[in-house]
Amino acid sequence: MLLNLHVKNFAIIDEVDITLKDGLNILTGETGAGKSIIIGSVNVCLGGKISKDIIRHGADYALVELLFESNNRAVIQKMKDLDLPIEEGQILITRKITNGKSISKINGETVTSQSLKEIAALLIDIHGQHEHQSLLYKENYLDIIDRYAKEEAAAVKQNLAREYYALTDLKKQMSQLTVDEDKRLREISYLEYEVKEIKEANLRIGEDEELTSEYKKLSNARIIAEGLSQVYEHMGYQTSGSAGDMIGRSVKQLTKLMDYDDELKGFYQQILDLEALVNEFNRNLSEYTADLSNHEEDFKEVEERLNLINHLKAKYGNTIQDIKKVVDEGEKKLEQYYHYEETLQELQANIDNQEKKVRALSEKLSEIRRKNAAILSERIKEALVDLNFLDVRFAIELTRKDYYTQDGFDEGEFLISVNPGEALKTLSKVASGGELSRIMLAIKSVFADKDEIETLIFDEIDTGISGRTAQKVSEKLSQISGSHQIICITHLAQIASMADVHYIIEKNTDGMTTKTDIRQLNETESIEEIARILGGAVITKTVLESAEEMKQLAKKNKLERV
């Protein structure tokens, strides 16, 4: 569950720190107080997009921190897979935004956005203000079915995707290979030329780097020779005061002095070693300089070889490995063209065999989907009845496409009838905004029982509802909160009254700046806030009594469910 939310310098938020609890956490406040900004900060922390004005005016950075506690095996395993530390089941996710750039960390370790999203998907499910509109698009229905059937479908889908891409690769090969006779002969001639040109070059891996280094040396041979001549002059014996000359004089001097003190023999041996090193150095330097004298012929050879390699790189690839790969692929394709009919027959046989695999897996996946869709549709219908769809009928229809994809050949459709005697129709043709919001809540409630995600956030799930329907929605949220942590932003008193923990979001101004604050309400304050939602600007004694009654009825409702 989400233990704590800390937000700093985010939009109109100066700094807020919220300790969240288990059960149903309700957030209310006046319109424009910044309720959705709180949810927006959570989305951003979990990898959401960053807007240009996200950093509070006058601040250098924005920061959002989310502290989770989870003993979910899938979460712990994912943390291990991503090589992230976890102690006592706590996961701290932070995202700091500075000048349009951001850094995300999990338990102090910097992570990529992909890793962040993988962890977030296991920790929290966020229902945004407009998420219910995704139900208007049929391409989303199959994902919902597969998510419900994931225990059975996941491995099949993975295998299907692998076999499908293998099939598309074979078909691509067939498309590239299928040509008329004239083109085939032209291809053979061109490939033979390519292979011959590259093979005759007799390239060696790493040769270009060696030649580049040698080219650099030989093209600067004169400068090197002149510089080494000066070094030789300093180190040799020809010049008075050079290293060799001075060491030679020192040897002669120590030879005379050793007769007076045996201890000087040690110094004598050291200087003899030094003289030997200088002599070896001068000899090697002389040989190296002598080799440079014939550099023109070597330079021309290296230059020609480099030009050849660069010419081949320009035609066939950036590296010698790329060029050699062209030979391998060319020889493979030549073999196919030399035995054209046999290759086509073999390739077609492979395609036929691969299509059988894809078809078999697609049929298996479709069977799994149909079985689970029947169960899912019944459970969604039950949840819809709980949400005041009294005469609802709901069905999931699977039809077959005339082609395969990585997800098989199924196409899903959600059908609903909300009035007696009315035929089943697609959601997009029947449901209003408020109905779509409730349908999404029904789907979420079904998945809450099945998924291991511990925290669900609902941002204005109450759109377009009131009265008895609002009461039913509040009861459903309270029911889900029995096994999951729920964080819900609402404008409705019926939902607010169900709160296990009630927070108010307020916008304050000092005439110069505006900022959003959040605080937890005690029971008296909660009743007053419910009264504000009920009564608006003027809160009478009767409104307060109604708010208190709603709170007591909510408590009774919870006790009856227990």
For each residue, the residues with C-beta under 8 A, 3 or more apart:
1: 20 22 68 69 70 454 455 485
2: 5 20 66 67 68 123 124 455 485 487
3: 19 20 67 68 69 90
4: 17 18 19 20 65 66 67
5: 2 16 17 18 20 38 41 42 64 65 66 67
6: 15 16 17 18 63 64 65 67
7: 10 13 15 16 17 38 41 63 64 65
8: 13 14 15 62 63 64
9: 13 14 15 55 56 59 60 61 62 63
10: 7 13 37 41 44 54 55 56 62 63 64
11: 34 37 40 41 53 54 56 516
12: 34 37 56 507 514 515 516
13: 7 8 9 10 16 34 37 38 41 56 515 516
14: 8 9 56 513 515 516 517
15: 6 7 8 9
16: 5 6 7 13 38 516 517 518
17: 4 5 6 7
18: 4 5 6 38 503 518 520
19: 3 4 520
20: 1 2 3 4 5 25 485 487 501
21: 25 485 500 501
22: 1 485 500
23: 481 482 485 486 500 501
24: 477 478 481 486 488 498 499 500 501
25: 20 21 485 486 487 488 499 500 501 503
26: 488 490 495 496 498 499 501 502 503
27: 35 38 487 488 489 490 503 504 505 518
28: 35 489 490 491 496 502 503 504 505 529 533
29: 33 34 35 504 505 506 507
30: 33 506 507
31: 491
32: 507
33: 29 30 505 506 507 516
34: 11 12 13 29 37 38 505 507 516
35: 27 28 29 38 39 459 489 505
36: 39 40 129 459 460 489
37: 10 11 12 13 34 40 41 516
38: 5 7 13 16 18 27 34 35 41 42 489 505 516 518
39: 35 36 42 43 126 128 457 459 489
40: 11 36 37 43 44 48
41: 5 7 10 11 13 37 38 44 45 64
42: 5 38 39 45 46 64 66 124 126 457
43: 39 40 46 48 126 128
44: 10 40 41 47 48 49 50 54 64 95 97
45: 41 42 48 64 65 66 93 94 95 104
46: 42 43 66 93 116 117 120 124 126
47: 44 95 104 113 116 117 120
48: 40 43 44 45
49: 44
50: 44 54 97 100 102
51: 54
52: 100
53: 11
54: 10 11 44 50 51 62 97
55: 9 10 59 60 61 62 97 98
56: 9 10 11 12 13 14 59 62
57: 513
58: 513
59: 9 55 56 62
60: 9 55 98
61: 9 55 96 97 98
62: 8 9 10 54 55 56 59 96 97
63: 6 7 8 9 10 94 95 96 97
64: 5 6 7 8 10 41 42 44 45 94 95
65: 4 5 6 7 45 92 93 94
66: 2 4 5 42 45 46 92 93 94
67: 2 3 4 5 6 90 91 92 93
68: 1 2 3 90 91 92 93 123 124 455
69: 1 3 89 90 91
70: 1 75 76 89 91 123 454
71: 76 89
72: 75 76 122 452 454
73: 76 77
74: 77 78 122 452
75: 70 72 78 79 91 119 122 123
76: 70 71 72 73 79 80 86 89
77: 73 74 80 81
78: 74 75 81 82 118 119 122
79: 75 76 82 84 85 86 91 106 119
80: 76 77 83 84
81: 77 78
82: 78 79 106 111 115 118 119
83: 80
84: 79 80 106 107 109 111 115 119
85: 79 107 108 109
86: 76 79 89 90 91 107
87: 90 107
88:
89: 69 70 71 76 86
90: 3 67 68 69 86 87 107
91: 67 68 69 70 75 79 86 106 107 119 123
92: 65 66 67 68 105 106 107 108
93: 45 46 65 66 67 68 104 105 106 116 119 120
94: 45 63 64 65 66 104 105
95: 44 45 47 63 64 102 103 104 105
96: 61 62 63 102 103
97: 44 50 54 55 61 62 63 100 101 102
98: 55 60 61 101 102
99:
100: 50 52 97
101: 97 98
102: 50 95 96 97 98
103: 95 96 110
104: 45 47 93 94 95 110 111 112 113 116
105: 92 93 94 95 108 109 110 111
106: 79 82 84 91 92 93 109 111 115 116 119
107: 84 85 86 87 90 91 92
108: 85 92 105
109: 84 85 105 106
110: 103 104 105
111: 82 84 104 105 106 115 116 119
112: 104 115 116
113: 47 104 116 117
114: 117 118
115: 82 84 106 111 112 118 119
116: 46 47 93 104 106 111 112 113 119 120
117: 46 47 113 114 120 121
118: 78 82 114 115 121 122
119: 75 78 79 82 84 91 93 106 111 115 116 122 123
120: 46 47 93 116 117 123 124
121: 117 118
122: 72 74 75 78 118 119 452 453
123: 2 68 70 75 91 119 120 453 454 455
124: 2 42 46 68 120 453 454 455 456 457
125: 444 447 451 453 455 456 457
126: 39 42 43 46 456 457 459
127: 131 132 440 441 444 456 457 458 459 461
128: 39 43 131 459
129: 36 459 460 463
130: 133
131: 127 128 134 440
132: 127 135 433 436 437 439 440 463
133: 130 136 436
134: 131 137 140 440
135: 132 140 414 427 428 431 436 439 440
136: 133 427 428 436
137: 134 140 428
138: 141 411 412 413 414 426 428
139: 142 143
140: 134 135 137 143 144
141: 138 144 145 396 412 413 414
142: 139 145 146 369 407 410 411 412
143: 139 140 146 147
144: 140 141 147 148 376 412 443
145: 141 142 148 149 369 372 373 376 396 398 412
146: 142 143 149 150 153 157 369 407
147: 143 144 150 447
148: 144 145 372 375 376 446 447 450
149: 145 146 152 153 368 369 371 372 373 376
150: 146 147 153 154
151: 154
152: 149 156 368 372
153: 146 149 150 156 157 365 368 369 372
154: 150 151 157 158
155: 158 159
156: 152 153 159 160 361 364 365 368
157: 146 153 154 160 161 365 407
158: 154 155 161 162
159: 155 156 162 163 361
160: 156 157 163 164 358 361 362 365 406 407 408
161: 157 158 164 165 406 407
162: 158 159 165 166
163: 159 160 166 167 354 357 358 361
164: 160 161 167 168 358 404 405 406
165: 161 162 168 169 406
166: 162 163 169 170 354
167: 163 164 170 171 351 354 355 357 358 404
168: 164 165 171 172
169: 165 166 172 173
170: 166 167 173 174 347 350 351 354
171: 167 168 174 175 351
172: 168 169 175 176
173: 169 170 176 177 347
174: 170 171 177 178 344 347 348 351
175: 171 172 178
176: 172 173
177: 173 174 333 336 343 344 347
178: 174 175 344
179: 183 184 187
180: 183 184
181: 184 185
182: 185 186
183: 179 180 186 187
184: 179 180 181 187 188 337 340
185: 181 182 188 189
186: 182 183 189 190
187: 179 183 184 190 191 333 337
188: 184 185 191 192 334 337 338
189: 185 186 192 193
190: 186 187 193 194
191: 187 188 194 195 330 333 334 337
192: 188 189 195 196 334
193: 189 190 196 197
194: 190 191 197 198 316 326 327 330
195: 191 192 198 199 327 330 331 334
196: 192 193 199 200
197: 193 194 200 201 312
198: 194 195 201 203 312 316 323 324 326 327
199: 195 196 202 327
200: 196 197
201: 197 198 308 309 312
202: 199
203: 198 207 309 312 320 323 324
204: 207 320
205: 320 321 324
206: 209 210 320
207: 203 204 210 211 309 320
208: 211 212 306 309 313 319 320
209: 206 212 213
210: 206 207 213 214
211: 207 208 214 215 302 305 306 309
212: 208 209 215 216 306
213: 209 210 216 217
214: 210 211 217 218 298 302
215: 211 212 218 219 299 302 303 306
216: 212 213 219 220
217: 213 214 220 221 224
218: 214 215 221 295 298 299 302
219: 215 216 299
220: 216 217 223 224
221: 217 218 224 225 292 295 299
222: 225 226
223: 220 226 227
224: 217 220 221 227 228 292
225: 221 222 228 229 289 292 293
226: 222 223 229 230
227: 223 224 230 231
228: 224 225 231 232 285 288 289 292
229: 225 226 232 233 289
230: 226 227 233 234
231: 227 228 234 235 285
232: 228 229 235 236 282 285 286 289
233: 229 230 236 238 239 242
234: 230 231 239 242 243
235: 231 232 242 243 244 278 281 282 285
236: 232 233 239 242 243 244 245 282
237: 242 244 245 248
238: 233 242
239: 233 234 236 242 245
240: 245
241: 245 246
242: 233 234 235 236 237 238 239 245 246
243: 234 235 236 246 247 278
244: 235 236 237 247 248 278 279 282
245: 236 237 239 240 241 242 248 249
246: 241 242 243 249 250
247: 243 244 250 251 271 274 275 278
248: 237 244 245 251 252 275
249: 245 246 252 253
250: 246 247 253 254 271
251: 247 248 254 255 268 271 272 275
252: 248 249 255 256
253: 249 250 256 257
254: 250 251 257 258 264 267 268 271
255: 251 252 258 268
256: 252 253 259
257: 253 254 260 261 264
258: 254 255 261 262 264 265 268
259: 256
260: 257 264
261: 257 258 264
262: 258 265
263: 266
264: 254 257 258 260 261 267 268
265: 258 262 268 269
266: 263 269 270
267: 254 264 270 271
268: 251 254 255 258 264 265 271 272
269: 265 266 272 273
270: 266 267 273 274
271: 247 250 251 254 267 268 274 275
272: 251 268 269 275 276
273: 269 270 276 277
274: 247 270 271 277 278
275: 247 248 251 271 272 278 279
276: 272 273 279 280
277: 273 274 280 281
278: 235 243 244 247 274 275 281 282
279: 244 275 276 282 283
280: 276 277 283 284
281: 235 277 278 284 285
282: 232 235 236 244 278 279 285 286
283: 279 280 286 287
284: 280 281 287 288
285: 228 231 232 235 281 282 288 289
286: 232 282 283 289 290
287: 283 284 290 291
288: 228 284 285 291 292
289: 225 228 229 232 285 286 292 293
290: 286 287 293
291: 287 288 294 295
292: 221 224 225 228 288 289 295
293: 225 289 290
294: 291 297 298
295: 218 221 291 292 298 299
296: 299 300
297: 294 300 301
298: 214 218 294 295 301 302
299: 215 218 219 221 295 296 302 303
300: 296 297 303 304
301: 297 298 304 305
302: 211 214 215 218 298 299 305 306
303: 215 299 300 306 307
304: 300 301 307 308
305: 211 301 302 308 309
306: 208 211 212 215 302 303 309 310
307: 303 304 310 311
308: 201 304 305 311 312
309: 201 203 207 208 211 305 306 312 313 320
310: 306 307 313 314
311: 307 308 314 315
312: 197 198 201 203 308 309 315 316 323
313: 208 309 310 316 317 318 319 320 322 323
314: 310 311
315: 311 312
316: 194 198 312 313 322 323 326
317: 313 321 322 323 325 326
318: 313 322
319: 208 313 322 323
320: 203 204 205 206 207 208 309 313 323 324
321: 205 317 324 325
322: 313 316 317 318 319 325 326
323: 198 203 312 313 316 317 319 320 326 327
324: 198 203 205 320 321 327 328
325: 317 321 322 328 329
326: 194 198 316 317 322 323 329 330
327: 194 195 198 199 323 324 330 331
328: 324 325 331 332
329: 325 326 332 333
330: 191 194 195 326 327 333 334
331: 195 327 328 334 335
332: 328 329 335 336
333: 177 187 191 329 330 336 337
334: 188 191 192 195 330 331 337 338
335: 331 332 338 339 343
336: 177 332 333 339 340 343
337: 184 187 188 191 333 334 340 343
338: 188 334 335
339: 335 336 342 343
340: 184 336 337 343 344
341: 344 345
342: 339 345 346
343: 177 335 336 337 339 340 346 347
344: 174 177 178 340 341 347 348
345: 341 342 348 349
346: 342 343 349 350
347: 170 173 174 177 343 344 350 351
348: 174 344 345 351 352
349: 345 346 352 353
350: 170 346 347 353 354
351: 167 170 171 174 347 348 354 355
352: 348 349 355 356
353: 349 350 356 357
354: 163 166 167 170 350 351 357 358
355: 167 351 352 358 359
356: 352 353 359 360
357: 163 167 353 354 360 361
358: 160 163 164 167 354 355 361 362 404
359: 355 356 362 363 404
360: 356 357 363 364
361: 156 159 160 163 357 358 364 365 408
362: 160 358 359 365 366 404 408 409 410
363: 359 360 366 367
364: 156 360 361 367 368
365: 153 156 157 160 361 362 368 369 407 408 410
366: 362 363 369 370 398 400 408 409 410
367: 363 364 370 371
368: 149 152 153 156 364 365 371 372
369: 142 145 146 149 153 365 366 372 373 398 410 412
370: 366 367 373 374 398
371: 149 367 368 374 375
372: 145 148 149 152 153 368 369 375 376
373: 145 149 369 370 376 377 396 398 412
374: 370 371 377 378 396
375: 148 371 372 378 379
376: 144 145 148 149 372 373 379 380 396 446
377: 373 374 380 381 394 395 396
378: 374 375 381 382
379: 375 376 382 383 446
380: 376 377 383 384 394 439 442 443 446
381: 377 378 384 385 392 393 394
382: 378 379 385 386
383: 379 380 386 387 441 442 443 445 446 476
384: 380 381 387 389 392 394 438 439 442
385: 381 382 389 390 392
386: 382 383 442 445 472 475 476 479
387: 383 384 438 441 442 469 472 473 476
388: 438 468 469 471 472 473
389: 384 385 392 418 435 438
390: 385
391: 418 419 420
392: 381 384 385 389 416 417 418
393: 381 416 417 424
394: 377 380 381 384 414 415 416 417
395: 377 414 415 416 424
396: 141 145 373 374 376 377 412 413 414 415
397: 412 413 414 415
398: 145 366 369 370 373 410 411 412 413
399: 410 411 413
400: 366 409 410 411
401: 404 405 409 410 411
402: 409
403: 409
404: 164 167 358 359 362 401 408 409
405: 164 401 408 409
406: 160 161 164 165
407: 142 146 157 160 161 365 410
408: 160 361 362 365 366 404 405
409: 362 366 400 401 402 403 404 405
410: 142 362 365 366 369 398 399 400 401 407
411: 138 142 398 399 400 401
412: 138 141 142 144 145 369 373 396 397 398
413: 138 141 396 397 398 399 426
414: 135 138 141 394 395 396 397 426 427
415: 394 395 396 397 424 425 426 427
416: 392 393 394 395 424 425 427 430 431 439
417: 392 393 394 422 423 424 425 430
418: 389 391 392 422 430 431 435
419: 391 422
420: 391
421:
422: 417 418 419 425
423: 417
424: 393 395 415 416 417
425: 415 416 417 422 429 430
426: 138 413 414 415 429 430
427: 135 136 414 415 416 430 431 436 439
428: 135 136 137 138 431
429: 425 426
430: 416 417 418 425 426 427 435
431: 135 416 418 427 428 435 436 439
432: 435 436 464
433: 132 436 437 463 464
434: 437 438 463 464 465 469
435: 389 418 430 431 432 438 439 464
436: 132 133 135 136 427 431 432 433 439 440
437: 132 433 434 440 441 461 462 463 464 465
438: 384 387 388 389 434 435 441 442 465 469 473
439: 132 135 380 384 416 427 431 435 436 442 443
440: 127 131 132 134 135 436 437 443 444 461
441: 127 383 387 437 438 444 445 458 461 473 476 477
442: 380 383 384 386 387 438 439 445 446 476
443: 144 380 383 439 440 446 447
444: 125 127 440 441 447 448 456 458 480
445: 383 386 441 442 448 449 476 479 480
446: 148 376 379 380 383 442 443 449 450
447: 125 147 148 443 444 450 451
448: 444 445 451 453 456 480 483 484
449: 445 446 483
450: 148 446 447
451: 125 447 448
452: 72 74 122
453: 122 123 124 125 448 456 484
454: 1 70 72 123 124 484 485
455: 1 2 68 123 124 125 484 485 486 487
456: 124 125 126 127 444 448 453 480 484 485 486 487
457: 39 42 124 125 126 127 486 487 488
458: 127 441 444 461 477 486 487 488 489
459: 35 36 39 126 127 128 129 489
460: 36 129 463 489 490 491
461: 127 437 440 441 458 473 477 488 490
462: 437 465 470 473 490 491 492 495
463: 129 132 433 434 437 460
464: 432 433 434 435 437
465: 434 437 438 462 469 470 473 492
466: 469 470 492
467: 470 471
468: 388 471 472
469: 387 388 434 438 465 466 472 473
470: 462 465 466 467 473 474 492 494 495
471: 388 467 468 474 475 494
472: 386 387 388 468 469 475 476
473: 387 388 438 441 461 462 465 469 470 476 477 492 494 495
474: 470 471 477 478 492 494 495 497 498 554
475: 386 471 472 478 479 498 557
476: 383 386 387 441 442 445 472 473 479 480
477: 24 441 458 461 473 474 480 481 486 488 495 498
478: 24 474 475 481 482 498 554 557 558 561
479: 386 445 475 476 482 561
480: 444 445 448 456 476 477 483 484 486
481: 23 24 477 478 484 485 486 500
482: 23 478 479 561
483: 448 449 480
484: 448 453 454 455 456 480 481
485: 1 2 20 21 22 23 25 454 455 456 481
486: 23 24 25 455 456 457 458 477 480 481
487: 2 20 25 27 455 456 457 458
488: 24 25 26 27 457 458 461 477 495
489: 27 28 35 36 38 39 458 459 460
490: 26 27 28 460 461 462 495 496
491: 28 31 460 462 533
492: 462 465 466 470 473 474 495 496 533
493: 496 497 530 533 534 547 550
494: 470 471 473 474 497 498 550
495: 26 462 470 473 474 477 488 490 492 498
496: 26 28 490 492 493 499 502 526 529 530 533
497: 474 493 494 530 547 550 551 553 554
498: 24 26 474 475 477 478 494 495 554 557 558
499: 24 25 26 496 502 526
500: 21 22 23 24 25 481
501: 20 21 23 24 25 26 520
502: 26 28 496 499 520 521 525 526 529
503: 18 25 26 27 28 518 519 520 521
504: 27 28 29 518 519 521 525 529
505: 27 28 29 33 34 35 38 516 517 518
506: 29 30 33 516 517 518 519
507: 12 29 30 32 33 34 514 515 516 517
508: 514 515 516 517
509: 512 513 514 515
510: 513
511:
512: 509
513: 14 57 58 509 510
514: 12 507 508 509
515: 12 13 14 507 508 509
516: 11 12 13 14 16 33 34 37 38 505 506 507 508
517: 14 16 505 506 507 508
518: 16 18 27 38 503 504 505 506
519: 503 504 506
520: 18 19 501 502 503
521: 502 503 504 525 526 529
522: 525 526
523: 526 527 551
524: 527 528
525: 502 504 521 522 528 529
526: 496 499 502 521 522 523 529 530 551
527: 523 524 530 531 544 547 548 551
528: 524 525 531 532 539 544 547
529: 28 496 502 504 521 525 526 532 533
530: 493 496 497 526 527 533 534 547 550 551
531: 527 528 534 535 539 543 544 546 547
532: 528 529 535 536 539
533: 28 491 492 493 496 529 530
534: 493 530 531 543 546 547
535: 531 532 538 539 540 543
536: 532
537:
538: 535
539: 528 531 532 535 543 544
540: 535 543 544
541: 544 545
542: 545 546
543: 531 534 535 539 540 546 547
544: 527 528 531 539 540 541 547 548
545: 541 542 548 549
546: 531 534 542 543 549 550
547: 493 497 527 528 530 531 534 543 544 550 551
548: 527 544 545 551 552
549: 545 546 552 553
550: 493 494 497 530 546 547 553 554
551: 497 523 526 527 530 547 548 554 555
552: 548 549 555 556
553: 497 549 550 556 557
554: 474 478 497 498 550 551 557 558
555: 551 552 558 559
556: 552 553 559 560
557: 475 478 498 553 554 560 561
558: 478 498 554 555 561 562
559: 555 556 562
560: 556 557
561: 478 479 482 557 558
562: 558 559
